[in-house]
Amino acid sequence: MTNMALWDSSNDMCSMEPTGDGSPTVPEPELYRSIQAVLPRETDQLHHSDCFNKGMLRWTLHKKVQKNPANSLSLVWLLIKELEKAERWDSRKCIIPLLHTLMYAIFQTAYIPDELYKRVYDFCKRLLTFPHPYCTVGLSYTRQIKTERFIPGLMYQRMVIAEQRLKTVHYPFQERVFVLAEPEVFSESLVTAVSGDFEVSATSSGQFLNPLDHMRSVVQHSIQAALGEEQCHGPKLAQALKDMGQEIEPYFQEVLASLEQSLEEGVRGEGVLRSRLLQLYNEIVANADSAPLSGGPLCDCPLPNPEMSFHLWTADLDIWRELAKWLRSSSMSDQFSIIEEQEDPDLGESPIDMMPCDMTRFSIMSNDSGIERDLPPSIEPSQLSSLDAVSMTGPWEQSKNEQDSTKLWRRGGIKMKPNVKDSMVLIQENMEDQASLTGAGGSGGRGGRRGMTLQRRAGSSVMQNPFSKQQRQLTARIVIMGSDRVLGRLAKAYYFFRKREARRLFLTMKVDLQFYYIPVCSPSSPISPVKENHQQSKGDSCTLGSYLSNVDPWYNCNIKSLGRMIPNLAKMQQASNERQKEPFISDIISYYVRTGQQPVYFAIYFVKISFTNMTKEPVEEVFLTHLDMEFPEFRHIAASVRGDKHRKSSGELCGAMVSMNYRKVTLSGRDIDEGISVRMTGARINAIPSNEAEDLNCLTLMLNETSVKTKNNTVEPKFRTSNIKIRTLERRSFTVTLDRDDSRTYRNVQSIEVSPCVDPGYCVQKTMRSKYKLEEDKDAGLSKYMNKGLPLPINTFAGIIN
């Protein structure tokens, strides 16, 4: 019954009585019932099917109202009344869902009277007195509503320009949504179904939308939002804009210039803006219709979904190369225009095309400075291969002697050195966001007081980063779909990306990265339901998604419920035997990336893996959610005695002797360094808390055994730590698996060292400082209070609701 809701929504809309322009009118009592059905209740955590229905109902509600301006305006009135009621009754659980639904409706409403704007603005301003995260969300929307009240239609205009990549000098910002799916979860039929959904999203009435269509929508919406029904006749304006064809672009640029100029002038430009838009309206309509101008009904201008690209994250896909291609195709990047002009026609490709796909290469810079005096004495310039000619930092000239094509001559140049300012960009970017995260490495010595709190940080910073405002005009919204495996790959790719950027800035200066996560599991291993005690089953392959659904109920209703439905999407389409009429997955993703602006930060952990074979070099890896270790020869024995409480622990019957040196984390902040030797069959290190009561930003080590005995006492099989080193004391090796990814399994392991991952930007800066100091380099000044860890931010709707 629930699955059919996706296909029944359009039928419900068509069954309503149409208005004069053919759009359905939804009565206010029906809108009110729909709002009440969407609101979360106390029983939602007990019945996950209710959460799934609420996500569907929220989508259906917006579909009902987006094709009629009267419906949208009625919805806005009802939502602000419900928000005020929730404030009076102190029903905070309803505030975040209602507020996001309200703002999403305001984005697309054709005209909103000033009285309603003031009412919404006053409510958002009162949220500033609420605790986190309500004050953070309220502050963001207060700023938007304040601007939208005096410059109606600005939010809609900027969204369409950025998301549809419309070229204009007045607002040179662009966005792109990259959807990365886990190939182990997405079958061929499911990929076809999702791709078909994206195609439906890019069309209107079966036709693909072009830039002229988006320009007409911006002009239509901007004029209607400023003039209203009294001074604007929507159908006449829409027909006149349609008849213009390509002549719409000058009017589009004029509308953009008027709104942006009014934004710069502030309140003083409010009357000038309406006068100018009224003049443009009269000019547009008068050229198409000689009838007297008068007010009338308004036309709907649905907000189109942003441009999305769907990718299977296979071994051949390099997401950073995709971002570089997108950045290169943008005409906003002056840097790339210079590079394209300087391309060597003999090479046939630019330095951007020569970016390495292998993420293990930390830098795109050559080790060769390109200067002849820097060559080792044993190497002559003539011995260099022609392949060195493509070095990004080595300027070369081909010899005039065409007979010897491999002989190269060097020309005068300077040796490029890492820029201290560039290395600080990565630190500056995350300085505020990391202020409340656990410090990497903690205090030295035999324990000590930790300077950082264990509380997980969530929510965007109140003070915006001026660097991102002035420089980064591109925003890449990366949506990850899959299980913990694909999140582990994201953490690894993000770490090597930061490491490469710390050596040579490339994307950081231009692109703002935003990460989103939709948990999707294969039908054979579904996501375990959220229970009353917030316990997660051991087989839950989407632990991070389960955690986010616990701390953010609106994420649970809209995103986690979508993950349960996606694996059945292909079957639903095959059963219906008809083409999907309304986009669903792309609509949910659009809603997520537009309103989910509150990140939750997850620490990335570094692990050094050493092998029993001394000739094999240690491996440096990172993980995000889990690290599993086990001794293969004890796997079956440990499983047979694990559930028997009356028998001895499997570690007493068998197991390998290992030594563990770790820093035990305490709530008081006085961490203790401890070391023990125990016999065990395996262990798991969790970076994601198993329940809300243990939501601490640290690692939890759980042994397979129910109890572990040493020579002196009994060791608890579960404890919290920030750093740990495990080494086998016998001639037995163990196996390590990271983030439950079989492709990241290491065998014949002798020892592992786990610690919070240090931001590569900080490492490079520290290395550069140490060159000018003879004594041991220690943190000085404010740097010793600054967190050096590297977190991965995942955007949600509210962050963490305590």
N, C-alpha and C positions, 0 to 999 in steps of 0.2 A: 504493500500500500504506500509505503514511504517512497520507494523508488519511482513510482509513477508520478509523484508530484512534479518532477522535472518536466514531464511532457504535458501535464494537465494545466500548467500555469497559463500558457498561451490560450488554451481553450476557455479558461475562466474569463480571460480578458475579452475575448471575442463575444462571449455570451452577454456582456453588459450592453445596456442601451447606449448607442452612440450619440454624441452631441452633433451640433450642426456641421462641424468640420470632420465628422467621421471618427473622432477619438472617443473612447469610452469614458464615462463619468462614474466615479466611484463614490457612493454616498458616504457621508462622514461617519455614520454608525458602523459601516463596514470597515472603514479605515481604522476606527478606534478599536474594533475587535482584532484587527490584524496587528496593531501595535501591542495590545495586551498579550497576544499569542507569542510575540517575539520576545517579550521581556523575560529575563531569567528568573527562576524560582529556586527555592531551597532544595527541591527534589531533583534538580537537574543533574547533580553529581551522582545520584543513585541510578538514574535511568538515562543511559547514553543515547537512547533512541530519541528522547525529548530534545537533546541538544542538536541532533541531526535535523529534526523537524524545524527547529528554530532557525537554523542556517538557511534552510529551504524557504521558510516563511519570510525571512528578511529579504531574500532575493526576489521572491514573488511580489512582496510589497513594493519594492522599487520598480519592478516591471509594470505594475498596475498604474503607477502615478507618473512615469517618465514621459508618457505620450499625451498628457493633457496638463496645461499650466494650472488649471483650476484644481486638479487633483494634488499637484505639488504644493500649491499654496495652502490648501486645506491640511495637508500632512504636516507642514511646518507649524501651523497654528496648534494642531493637536499635540505635536511632539514637545513644543515649549511648555504647554500646559502640563503635560505629564512630567516634564523635568521639574517644574516648580512644585508639583505635588510630591515628587520623590524627595525634593529638598525639605519640604515641610515635615514629611513623615520620616526623615532621616533614612530613607531607603537607598543607601549608597550603591548597592549592587546593581541598581537599574540605571544609574547616572551615566556610566561609560557607554553602554549599548544605546541608550536614548540619544546621547550627545553625538556619537558618531553617525547614527541614523539621521539626526537632524542636519548635521553639516553636509552629509552626502546629498540630502534633498535640497539644501540651499544652493549647492553648486549648480544644480540643474533647473531651479525654479526660474521662470521667465521674468517675473517681477515680484518684488517684495516691498510692501509699504514701509515707510520709515518707522512707524510705530512698532512693527514687528521686529525690525532690525534692532531697535533700542531695547526691546524686551529680551532678545537673545543675548545682546551685548551685556546687559545688566546681570543676567544669570551667569554667563561665563566669567564675569568679573568677580562675582561672589564666590566662585569656585577657588579663587586665589587664597581664600582663608581655610580651605580644606587641606587635609594632609596629602602627602604624596600617595598615589600618582595623580589624584584629581586636580591638584593645583597646577601640575605640569601640563596636563592636557588642557585644562582651562586657560592657562596663559597662552598656549599656542593658538587656540581658537579665538581668544579675546583679541589678539592682534589681527587675525584675519577678518573677524567681523567688524572691527573698528575701521579697517581699510575699506571693506566691501560696502559699508554703510554710506560712505562719502563718495566712493567710486564704484557704483553698481556694475557687476559683470566682470570685474577685474580678475577674480579667481578663475572663472570659467575661461576667460581669454588666455590667461597664462598657462592653464592646464593644457588647452588645446594646442597652443603654440609649442610648448615644450614636448608634449607627448607625441605630437604628429610631425615634429621637426619642420615647422614652417619657418622659412628664412625671413628674418627681419632684424634690423639694426636696433630697434627699440627694445627688444627683449631677447637677447642672444643666449638663451638657455635652452638646452635640449635634454631629453630623458629617453632611456631605452630600457625595456624589460627583457632580461635574459632568463629564460626558464630552462633549468638544467634538471633532467630526469635520470634516475638511477636505472641503468639497463637491466639489472637483475630483477627489477620489479615491473618495468614497463615492457610488456610483450609487444609483438609486431602489431597485433590487432588493436591494442590499447594505444600505441603510438599513433596509429591511423585515426582513431577516434578523437584523441586530443588535438591532433593537427587539424581535423575537420572542424572541431569547435573553434579553433583560432581563425579558421577561414570564414566561418559564419560571423565571427566577431568583427572582421574587417569589412563586411558588406552591409549594405542597407537596401532592403527590398530586393536582395539577390544581386546587387551591383556593388562593385568595389568602390570605396570612397577615394576620391583624389584630393589633392591640396585645394583645389577650387571649392569643393564641397565644404571643407573645413573652414575656409575663409568666409564663405557665405554664412555658416553657422555662427562664427564669431561676430560678424557684423550684425546679424539678426538678433542674437542674444544681447549684445552690448546696447543696441538701440532700444530694445524692448525693456531691458532692465533699468534704463535711465528714464524713459518716457512713460511707460505703463500704458494701460488701456485707454486713458483719457486723450493721449496725444499720438498714439501709434496704432495702426491697423495692421496686425500681424500677417494675415493672408496676402494683403496687397504688397507688403514689404517683401515677403518670401517670393512671390511671383516676379516682382521687379528684379530681385537679386538673381533669380534663376535665369531670367531673360538676358542678363548682362553678359554671361559667359566669362571670358577671360578679362573683361573690363572691370571685374570686381576687385582686382588686386589694388588699384589706387585707393579705392574706398577702404579696403582692409587696412592698408598702411596708414591712412588718415585716422581711422578709428583707434588703432594702436597708439599712434602719436598723441592723440587727444587724451587717452586714458593715462598714459605714462607721464605726460606733462602735468596733468591734474594731480597725479601722485606726488610729483616733485613740489608742486605749489601748495599742497595740503588742503586745508578747508577752504582757503581763499579761491581755489579753482573749481569748487563744486558747481556754482552757478554757471561758470564759463563752459564747463563740460556739457551740461545739459543743453545749453544754447547751441553749442557746436554740433552735438549729435542730432538735435532737432533740425538744424539747418541741413545736415547730411541726409536725414530722413526725407525731408521735403524735396531735396534735389533728386534722390533716388526714385521716389515714388512718382514725382511729377513728370519725370522723363518717360515713365511707362504708362501712366494713367492720367488722362486729362480731367477725370472727375474730381470734385472738391475733396480735399483731404479732411479726414475726420478720424476719431478714435474708433476702436473696435476690438474684437477678440484678439488674443495673442496666440502665436504658434509655439509649439514645443520645439526645443533644441536639445535633444538628448546628447549627453556628454559621451562622445565616442571612446571606446576602450583604447588604451595606449598601444603603441606599436610593440609587438612581442615577437621574439624569436624562440623557437622550441628546439632544444638540443638534447640528444642522449649523451650523457657524460661518459663516453668511452675513453679508452687509453689514447686514442688518436686526437681527442678534442683538447685543445689548450684554450681555456676561457680567457686568459690574458691576451692571447693572440686575437681572439674575437673582439675584445675590447679595443685593442690597438687598431684593428681594421675599421671599427666603427669611429674611432677618434680620427683616423686618417681621412675617412670619407666626409667628415664634418668640415665645412668651409670656415668654421670659426677658429680653427687652429692655425695661427700664423706660423708656428714652428714647423708644421708639416708642409705648409706651402713652400717654405724655404728649402726643406729637404727635397721636395719633389723637383724644385728648380735645379738643385745641385746633383741630381741623380746622374750617374755615369751611364751613358747610353750603351757602352760596351758590356756593362754588367747586367743590364736589363731589369734590375730591381733596386728598390730603395733600401736604406738601412732598416726601415720598419718591416719590410718583407723578410729581412734576414734575422728577425728576432728568433731566438731558439725556442723550439717546442718543448724540449726537455726541461722540466721544472727543476731538475737537480743542478742546472747551471744557474749560479746565483747572480750573475751580472751579464749584461750585454756588452760590457767593455772588453776590449782585447787586452791581454797581458803585455802586448808589445806597445811601447810608447810611440813608435814611428820615427824615432830619432836615431841616427846612425851611431852616435857616440854611446848610446845605451846598449848596443849589441855586445854580447859576450865576446871575449877575444877569440874564441875558437870558431866563431861563425862569421862568414863573409857575407856582405850584402848580396852577392851574386848567387849564393847558395839558397836564398830564400825562395820558396815556391810562390807561384802566382796566386795561390789561394789566399795568401796574406793580404792581397790587394783589397779584399773586401772588409778589412778591419775597420770598425767604426771610428776608432781613435788613432789609427795610423795613416797619415796622409802619404799617398804614394803617387809616383808618376811612372808611367810605362817608358821604357827605353825607346829612343828614336830608332834604334836598330831593330827593325821588324823581324829580322831573321831569328833573333834569340828572344822568343816571347816570354821565357821564364825569367830573364834577367830584369831586375827592377832597380830603380834608382830612388834614393830617398831625397826629399827636399827639406829645407829648414823648417823646423817646427818647435813647439814647446810641449813639455810633458804635462798632461792633464792630471791634476790632483783632485781628490775628493773635496768638495766644498763643504765647509763647516755649516754654512747656512742651509744647504740642501739636506744635510744629515739631520738637522734639527726640525725639518718639516714634519717628518714622521712622528717625532716626539711631541711637537706642538699639536698635531692633529688629535692625539689621544690623551693629552695631558689632563684635561678636565674629566674625560670619561673614565680614566683609570685611577682617579684620586681616591676612590673608595674600594679599590680592589686589593686583594692580597698581594703583598710584595713578593717579588721573585727572589727566593733564596733566604729571606728572613734575616734574623740576626745571627752573628757568628758566635763561635765558642760553644760551651756546654750549655746550650739553651739560652734563654734570655727573653726579654719582653718584646713582643712583635709590635711594630709601629702601625700596622694596617689592620683594619677590621675584617672579620670573616663574613660580614654581611654582603650578599651578592648585590652588585650595583645594577640598577635598572632605571630607565627613563633618560630622555635627552637632556642635555645641559641647558640651563636657563639662559646663559649668555651664549649667543651664537658666535662661531669662530669667524672673525673678519677675513681670514685668509680664504675660506671657502666662498665667501660672498664675492670677493674681488677677483679671484682667479679661476676657481673651478666652475665652469659654466656647463659642464656635462655631469649628468647623474646616471649611473648604471645601477639599476635595481635588479639584483640577482636573486631569483626565486629558486630554491632547491626543493625538489620533490623526490622523496624516497625515505629510506630508513637511516639508522645510525651509520651505516657504511658510507653513504654519500656525504654525510656531514664530516666524517673523518677525512674524506678526500678533500673536502672544502677547506678544512683546517690546515691540511698539509699544503695545499695550493696557496692558501693565504699566507702561510708562514714563509714559503719560498718567494712569494711575490714581495713581501715586505723586505726580505733579505736582499733581493735583487734591487728593489727600489732604494734601499739604504745605501747601496754602492753607487747607483746611478739613477737619479729621478727620471721617470718616464711618464707613467700614468697618474701618479699622485698629484702632480701639479695641476692637472686638467680635469680629472674624473673623481667625482664623489661616489664611493661605493656604499650601497645599502643592501643588506642581506635579509632575506625572508625565507621561511621554512614551512613547507606543507608536508606533514608526515604521511607517507604512503607505504603500505606494506603489501606484500603479495597475498592473494586470497588464502593460501595455505597457512600463513602465519599472521592472523589479524592482530590489530592493536588491542591489547587487553582493556576492558572497561575501567573507568575511573571509579574506584570504590570509596566507601565512606572514610576509611582510614588511610586513604591515599596510597595504599600499597600497590606496587607494580609487580606483576608476575615476572618470573625469571625469563620467560620466553618473549617478553616485550622487546621487539626489535626497534621500537621508536621511543626510547626512553626520554630523549630531549623533548619530543613532541608531547609526551605525557606530562612532563614537568611543566611546560608552557601552558598546557590546558588546565593544570591545577592552579597556577598563579594568576591566570587571566581567563575568566569564564567566557568572555566574548570571543577569545581565540578558540576556546573549546567548541563553541557553538558554530562558528563560521569556517574555521580552518581544519581542525582535527576531524570534524564531521565530514568535510569534503574529502579528506584522505580515506575515509571508510567507503565512500561512494565511488571513487575513481576506478578501483580495480573492476567494478561491475559495469562501468560505462560502456565498454565494447559489447558486453552481453545485452545490455538494455537496448542499444541501437540495433543489434541484429534481431532482437525479438520484435521490435517495432516495425522493421522493414520499411522505414521511411527516413528521409533526410532530416536532421535536426534543424528546427526552425529558429530557435532562440539559443544564443551562446550561454553556457552556464559556467564552465570552468574558467574561461577568460573573464567573465563578469566577476566571479569571486576573487580572482587574482587582482583585477583592477580595483575592487573595493579594498582589498588587503594592502596593496602598495600605496594607495592614496590616503587611507586613514590609519594604517599601522605605522606610526612614526615614533613609537616608544620602544627603544631597544632593551633587551636583556643581555647582559654580558656573561660569556662563558670563557673561563680561562683555558688556554691551550697549554698542554703539558709536553715537555721535552723528555725523550727517553733515549739513553745510550745503550745499545745492545752489543754485548761482547760474546764471542763464540768460543767453543771449546777448541776449535782449530786455531792455533796461535798465528798461523799464516794468513788468516782471514781478517781483514780490517773490520773494526767495529762499525756499526751502522748507527747513524743519528736520525731519529724519527720523531714525529709528534703525533699526539692523539687528543681527542676531544671528549669522548664519553667513557670508553672502557679500555682496560688492558687486561687480558686474560693470560694466565700462565698455568701450565700443567706439565706433569711428568707423564709421558705417554704410557710407560709400562705399568703405572698405577691407576690408569683411567677407569678400567672396569671394576677394580676392587673398591675404589673410592665411591663409585656410584652404587655399589651393592650395600655398603654400610652407612651411606649418608643419611638415609631415612630411619635407621634403627637406633632408637634412643637407649635401648638396654644394653647394646653392645659397646665395646670400646671404640674410641675414635679411630678412624682409618689411619690417622697419623701415628697412632700407637702400634697398630698392626703392621703397617708398612709405611712407605714414604721415604723421601730423600731428606737428608739433613742440609739445611740452608742457614745462612746467617743473614739477618736483617738489621740494618742500621737506618734509623728513621728519626724524623723530628715529629714528635707527638704534639698535635695541635690541641690547645685547651681554649675554652671560652674566655678565660681571664686574660688571654694574650701572652701568658708566660709559657712559651713552648719549651719542651724538654727534648733533648737529644738522647735517644735510647738505642741499645743494641742487644739483640737476643739471637740465640741459635735454637731452631726448632726443627722438628721432623714433620713434613707435610707432603700432600699429594698435589697441591695446586692452590691457586688464589686468584682473586679478581680485584682489580683496582678500579673503583667507580669514581668518575668526576662529576656525575649528575646525582643529586640526592635522591634517595629512595622514597622519602616522604617529606611533607611540609615541615615537620618538626626538626628535621635534620638538614634544612636548607642552609648549608654553609659552603662558602667558596673555598673548598679544600678537597683533598682526596680521601676516600674511604676504602680501606683495605679489608677484604673479607676472605678468610681462609676457608678451604673446603671442609675442614674439620670443625666439629661442634665445640671442641675444646682442645687446647694445645698445652702440653706440660713440658716445662724445662727442668733443669736440675734443681732449681730453687723454688719455683712457684708455677702457677698455672696462668697462661697468657690468654687474654680474651681473643676470640677469633675475629673480632671486628674492632677497628680503631681508626681514628682520623689522623692524617698526616699531611705534610706539605712537600717533604722530600723523603725519598726512600731509596735504599740500595739493597738489592737481593742478590746473593751469590750462593751457588751450590758448593758444598764442602766435600762432595763425593764425586766419583767419576761418572756421574749421571748428568745428563743435559735435559733441559726442559724446552718447551715450545711456547712462544709468545705470539698472541694475536691481538691486533690493534683495531679498536672500533668494530669488532665482530666481522671484520672483512677478511675472508679467506685469502684474498690476494695479497694481504699484508701480514702473512704468517711467517714467522722466523723459527727455524728448527736448530737443534744443536746449540742452544744458548747456554752460556755459563753464568752470566750476570747481567743485570739491568740496573740502570740508574735513572730515577724519575725525579723531575723537578719542574716547577713552573717555567714556561717558555719565556725567555727574555726577549723583549722587543729588539729586532735587529737594528733599528735605527739608533737605539741607545748603545748597543755593542759597538757599532762603527764609530760613534762619537767618542766613546770611551777610549777606543784604540787610537784615535787621532790625538786625543789629549795626552795619552801616555807617551807619545813620541817626544814630547817636549819636557818630560819629567824623568829624572833619574831614579827617584825613589819610587816605592810601590804606589800605584795609583789607587787612591781611595775616594769614595764619594765625599764631596765637599759642598758646603753651602746648602741650598735648597734641594740639591740632587739626592742627598741621602734620605730625604722625606718623600721623594717622588717614587711612585710605583714604576717598576721597569717591566712588568709583565705584559704579555701580548694577549688581549682578550678578543674573542670573536663576537661581535654584536649581532643578535637576531632580533629583528623588529617584530613587535606585537602591537596590540591595540591600547593596552594600558600599562605595560611593564609588569610589575609585581604588585598585586593587590593583597595586602596583609590581612 
